[in-house]
Amino acid sequence: MKHILVPIGSTESAQKTLQYAIDFAEDVNSKVFVFRAYSSQSKAGTMINVDAIIERETNLYLKTMVNACNRKNVDIKLISAKGNVVDSVEAIDSELGIDLIVVGAKSNSIKEEIFLGKTAGSLVKQTEIPVLAVPDGYEYAPISTVLMAFKSGKIKSKTVLKPLQFIIDKFQVDVNLLLVKTPNYKEEDLILHEDLKAIQGTLTVTENSTTFQGVLEHIKTHNPDLLCVFKRKRGFFKKLWEKNTILKEEFNSRVPLLVLKGK
């Protein structure tokens, strides 16, 4: 895991999210790219280069955020880009190769009922880069236990587990698999892929109406430092991924949420 991207919003928790990413990056020896997108609507005939002004202000904001953190020994680079967040992130990924996005779960939303804000939700929905969503104000600590929830043991992508496998090797974590049998499950869903068997510490099989209900039932028992799920077209929280914001009543996590994706 060489490159971590941290999109920065304008919320009070943005600095804590960045500090979490820096602390994590120090432990895994990764570079951190602090990123903020900006937009401008220049009027025809204006003499002022508005884009240049906004870009300078954006870079100044990023420098202020970084300087407010404990940088430790982490290599930190700043990136500002004109355009929307998703397009900019995809362009950065094409140029640099991003292994993980670390983002504040609430993003720019001030609504207490929201778990994933618009920015975090859009990155989960519209990119193929793994996303680590950090709850508001969560402080970093080395990961020791992971709860991985899914409703099918099938894996089609060879790279989907790569971020989790890296974390397992780096921190020597215990992985507790939670296989949730939802209505209309198929017997083939109960067969674990060899890659899942390879990381399995314990396996719990439960029957619930949704995967989220399974998580709610078992998360206190396992008390993980990290919750891990797949983003699949027909998988975990299928309906949730269809929109860019997720309410706490639909899903919530008190620990960081790692969303795995495979191209």
VOVO-388038 format. One record per residue (C-alpha): residue in three letters; x negated, y, z negated; residue number from 1. Coordinates in pm, 1 decimal. Each point is the difference from the previous one (the first is absolute). Layout:
REM VOVO-388038
ala  X  Y  Z  NUM $
...
This chain:
REM VOVO-388038
met  0.0  0.0  0.0  1 $
lys  -204.9  291.4  131.0  2 $
his  245.4  282.1  65.0  3 $
ile  287.5  118.0  -220.7  4 $
leu  232.7  275.9  119.6  5 $
val  179.1  221.2  -254.1  6 $
pro  276.3  224.7  139.3  7 $
ile  36.3  299.0  -231.6  8 $
gly  331.2  172.7  -62.5  9 $
ser  78.3  310.4  -201.8  10 $
thr  138.7  -162.7  -314.6  11 $
glu  -151.9  18.9  -346.9  12 $
ser  -71.1  -373.8  14.3  13 $
ala  -210.7  30.9  318.3  14 $
gln  -319.5  55.3  -197.8  15 $
lys  65.1  -307.9  -215.8  16 $
thr  63.2  -209.0  310.6  17 $
leu  -329.2  121.0  146.5  18 $
gln  -181.3  -75.9  -326.0  19 $
tyr  147.4  -351.4  4.6  20 $
ala  -129.6  -48.1  355.3  21 $
ile  -346.9  130.6  -94.0  22 $
asp  -20.1  -226.5  -305.3  23 $
phe  110.5  -298.9  206.7  24 $
ala  -243.5  88.7  279.8  25 $
glu  -288.9  15.4  -247.2  26 $
asp  75.7  -353.8  -116.1  27 $
val  26.5  -138.8  354.3  28 $
asn  -277.1  215.5  151.6  29 $
ser  219.5  170.1  261.6  30 $
lys  0.1  340.6  164.6  31 $
val  300.7  223.3  -65.1  32 $
phe  153.0  217.6  271.0  33 $
val  227.3  265.2  -149.6  34 $
phe  257.6  99.7  257.2  35 $
arg  267.4  264.6  44.3  36 $
ala  210.5  71.8  308.6  37 $
tyr  113.9  348.4  87.3  38 $
ser  228.4  159.5  257.2  39 $
ser  55.5  349.7  132.8  40 $
gln  256.6  171.2  216.2  41 $
ser  -178.4  283.9  174.8  42 $
lys  215.5  256.6  178.2  43 $
ala  -72.8  77.7  363.9  44 $
gly  -229.4  298.3  48.4  45 $
thr  -155.0  -6.7  -348.2  46 $
met  -363.5  108.4  -17.4  47 $
ile  -83.4  -192.2  -315.9  48 $
asn  -128.4  -356.1  14.2  49 $
val  250.4  -138.3  -249.6  50 $
asp  -124.1  -356.6  36.6  51 $
ala  -352.5  98.6  -102.0  52 $
ile  129.9  184.6  -305.7  53 $
ile  217.2  -289.5  -112.1  54 $
glu  -282.6  -246.6  58.2  55 $
arg  -233.2  208.1  -220.2  56 $
glu  265.0  22.8  -271.6  57 $
thr  59.8  -375.8  22.6  58 $
asn  -371.7  -75.4  -34.3  59 $
leu  -24.7  240.0  -292.5  60 $
tyr  290.5  -176.9  -169.3  61 $
leu  -167.0  -339.2  52.8  62 $
lys  -330.4  128.7  -141.2  63 $
thr  182.7  136.4  -303.1  64 $
met  169.9  -334.6  -57.6  65 $
val  -325.5  -194.9  31.0  66 $
asn  -189.6  240.9  -226.0  67 $
ala  268.0  -43.4  -266.0  68 $
cys  -75.3  -374.0  -11.5  69 $
asn  -290.2  -195.7  -139.2  70 $
arg  -173.2  -85.8  326.0  71 $
lys  -232.2  -254.6  -163.2  72 $
asn  -235.5  -143.7  261.9  73 $
val  262.0  -40.5  269.0  74 $
asp  -60.9  126.2  354.4  75 $
ile  298.2  231.6  66.1  76 $
lys  84.6  157.3  334.6  77 $
leu  274.3  251.5  81.8  78 $
ile  231.6  -26.5  298.3  79 $
ser  263.8  252.5  107.5  80 $
ala  209.5  -58.9  308.7  81 $
lys  273.8  184.2  182.1  82 $
gly  311.0  -207.7  52.8  83 $
asn  214.8  -242.8  -194.3  84 $
val  -145.7  -233.2  -260.1  85 $
val  59.4  -332.5  177.2  86 $
asp  -146.8  106.1  336.9  87 $
ser  -299.6  155.3  -173.5  88 $
val  -62.1  -309.8  -211.3  89 $
glu  14.5  -224.9  305.5  90 $
ala  -250.5  225.8  179.5  91 $
ile  -233.4  -9.3  -302.0  92 $
asp  30.7  -377.8  -14.8  93 $
ser  -87.5  -29.5  369.4  94 $
glu  -311.1  212.3  -47.2  95 $
leu  -127.1  -114.0  -339.8  96 $
gly  174.1  -326.3  -83.0  97 $
ile  201.0  32.5  -321.7  98 $
asp  15.2  -304.5  -228.0  99 $
leu  248.4  135.8  -254.8  100 $
ile  223.1  300.9  -54.8  101 $
val  38.3  114.3  -360.7  102 $
val  299.9  227.1  -43.3  103 $
gly  210.4  135.9  -284.1  104 $
ala  329.4  -183.7  -5.6  105 $
lys  217.5  308.6  -41.8  106 $
ser  -190.5  207.2  253.7  107 $
asn  145.9  351.7  29.5  108 $
ser  337.1  -91.0  -146.0  109 $
ile  100.4  149.3  -334.7  110 $
lys  304.1  -223.2  -30.4  111 $
glu  -30.6  -227.3  -300.5  112 $
glu  213.1  -267.7  163.5  113 $
ile  -246.6  -51.4  284.5  114 $
phe  -273.9  -267.0  -18.7  115 $
leu  -153.2  37.1  346.4  116 $
gly  12.6  351.0  140.3  117 $
lys  11.6  92.5  367.2  118 $
thr  -376.1  -7.8  58.5  119 $
ala  -65.0  -330.1  -178.6  120 $
gly  310.7  -154.9  151.3  121 $
ser  -87.1  104.5  354.2  122 $
leu  -353.4  -138.5  -34.3  123 $
val  139.0  -331.3  -121.2  124 $
lys  260.7  -11.6  275.0  125 $
gln  -181.3  138.4  302.1  126 $
thr  -365.4  -106.2  -29.6  127 $
glu  -171.2  -339.3  -2.2  128 $
ile  -255.9  102.1  -263.0  129 $
pro  31.7  -151.3  -349.6  130 $
val  139.8  251.5  -249.7  131 $
leu  -64.2  22.8  -373.0  132 $
ala  276.5  212.3  -154.8  133 $
val  -99.2  134.9  -341.6  134 $
pro  276.5  94.3  -248.5  135 $
asp  15.4  359.1  -117.6  136 $
gly  -275.8  69.5  -254.0  137 $
tyr  -137.2  -356.1  -1.5  138 $
glu  -362.6  -17.6  -117.6  139 $
tyr  -243.3  -242.2  158.3  140 $
ala  -122.8  -312.2  -177.8  141 $
pro  -178.1  -300.5  151.9  142 $
ile  252.0  -253.7  131.7  143 $
ser  19.1  -330.1  -186.6  144 $
thr  340.1  -148.0  89.4  145 $
val  211.4  18.2  316.2  146 $
leu  361.0  -100.6  53.8  147 $
met  65.3  -78.1  365.5  148 $
ala  368.5  -24.1  90.2  149 $
phe  138.8  -141.8  324.5  150 $
lys  292.4  -202.5  128.8  151 $
ser  -185.0  -205.4  260.8  152 $
gly  -334.3  -175.9  -22.7  153 $
lys  -57.8  36.9  373.3  154 $
ile  -282.9  225.9  121.5  155 $
lys  -55.9  79.5  366.1  156 $
ser  -274.5  260.8  -21.1  157 $
lys  -356.0  -110.2  -74.6  158 $
thr  -86.1  338.1  -153.2  159 $
val  305.5  79.0  -209.3  160 $
leu  -150.5  -129.6  -326.4  161 $
lys  -341.0  160.8  56.8  162 $
pro  46.6  297.3  -241.4  163 $
leu  129.7  -226.7  -276.1  164 $
gln  -278.1  -254.4  56.6  165 $
phe  -252.5  283.1  -31.1  166 $
ile  152.7  109.6  -332.8  167 $
ile  1.0  -359.9  -124.6  168 $
asp  -368.9  -46.2  81.3  169 $
lys  -101.8  338.8  -138.1  170 $
phe  188.9  -12.7  -329.1  171 $
gln  37.2  -376.6  -49.2  172 $
val  373.3  47.2  -53.1  173 $
asp  266.6  -254.4  -80.8  174 $
val  269.8  -15.0  268.5  175 $
asn  348.8  -109.4  -99.5  176 $
leu  214.1  -86.8  301.2  177 $
leu  374.5  61.6  -24.8  178 $
leu  201.3  -180.6  266.5  179 $
val  356.5  128.2  -2.3  180 $
lys  264.0  -224.9  152.9  181 $
thr  260.1  241.2  132.5  182 $
pro  334.9  -98.8  153.5  183 $
asn  -32.8  -175.1  337.7  184 $
tyr  -361.5  -95.8  -62.7  185 $
lys  -147.0  -279.6  210.7  186 $
glu  -197.7  -296.3  -129.8  187 $
glu  -297.3  109.7  210.8  188 $
asp  -9.3  322.9  -201.7  189 $
leu  -94.2  -202.7  -307.3  190 $
ile  -319.0  -133.6  161.6  191 $
leu  -300.5  213.7  -89.3  192 $
his  -247.1  97.5  268.4  193 $
glu  -353.9  -124.8  -67.7  194 $
asp  -122.2  358.0  -57.0  195 $
leu  256.8  45.3  -276.0  196 $
lys  -98.7  -328.4  -159.4  197 $
ala  -361.8  116.5  3.2  198 $
ile  74.2  304.3  -219.0  199 $
gln  266.1  -163.7  -215.5  200 $
gly  -50.8  6.5  -374.3  201 $
thr  353.7  -84.9  -101.7  202 $
leu  316.2  -47.0  203.9  203 $
thr  347.8  88.3  -120.0  204 $
val  302.3  -87.5  211.0  205 $
thr  319.9  185.3  -85.0  206 $
glu  345.3  43.2  151.0  207 $
asn  130.5  356.4  28.9  208 $
ser  224.0  202.6  229.5  209 $
thr  -296.2  214.1  109.8  210 $
thr  -376.8  -6.6  -38.1  211 $
phe  23.8  315.0  -208.4  212 $
gln  228.9  -177.7  -246.2  213 $
gly  -259.7  -275.4  -26.8  214 $
val  -266.7  260.1  -76.2  215 $
leu  218.9  160.5  -266.2  216 $
glu  56.0  -337.1  -163.9  217 $
his  -363.9  -106.0  -15.0  218 $
ile  -219.7  312.4  -5.9  219 $
lys  10.5  34.9  -378.4  220 $
thr  -101.2  -363.1  -43.7  221 $
his  -306.3  36.6  222.6  222 $
asn  -76.9  362.0  -99.9  223 $
pro  -218.2  66.0  309.3  224 $
asp  -236.8  288.8  65.9  225 $
leu  100.6  -9.0  366.1  226 $
leu  317.0  -102.0  183.5  227 $
cys  -59.2  -131.1  351.0  228 $
val  252.7  -51.5  280.6  229 $
phe  14.3  -55.1  374.8  230 $
lys  150.4  245.3  245.3  231 $
arg  172.1  -224.9  249.1  232 $
lys  263.5  66.0  261.2  233 $
arg  217.9  -256.2  -175.1  234 $
gly  -163.0  -13.4  -339.4  235 $
phe  -38.8  183.8  -328.4  236 $
phe  242.2  291.3  -36.4  237 $
lys  92.8  -17.9  367.3  238 $
lys  267.2  268.4  -35.5  239 $
leu  -225.0  222.4  -210.1  240 $
trp  -264.5  22.4  270.0  241 $
glu  260.4  135.9  241.8  242 $
lys  -13.4  344.0  -162.5  243 $
asn  -268.7  236.1  -121.2  244 $
thr  114.3  39.6  -359.4  245 $
ile  73.7  -271.2  -254.9  246 $
leu  208.8  64.8  -309.8  247 $
lys  -98.5  -139.2  -338.0  248 $
glu  335.8  -177.3  -19.3  249 $
glu  -100.5  -186.9  319.0  250 $
phe  -354.9  -72.7  -111.0  251 $
asn  -236.1  123.5  -268.8  252 $
ser  -338.6  -102.7  -134.9  253 $
arg  -190.4  123.6  -302.5  254 $
val  -325.1  -135.2  143.0  255 $
pro  -163.8  69.5  337.7  256 $
leu  170.8  -168.5  295.8  257 $
leu  -217.3  -151.5  272.9  258 $
val  187.5  -42.1  327.6  259 $
leu  -175.6  -245.4  230.2  260 $
lys  40.7  15.8  375.4  261 $
gly  -129.8  -205.6  287.8  262 $
lys  -29.6  100.8  363.0  263 $
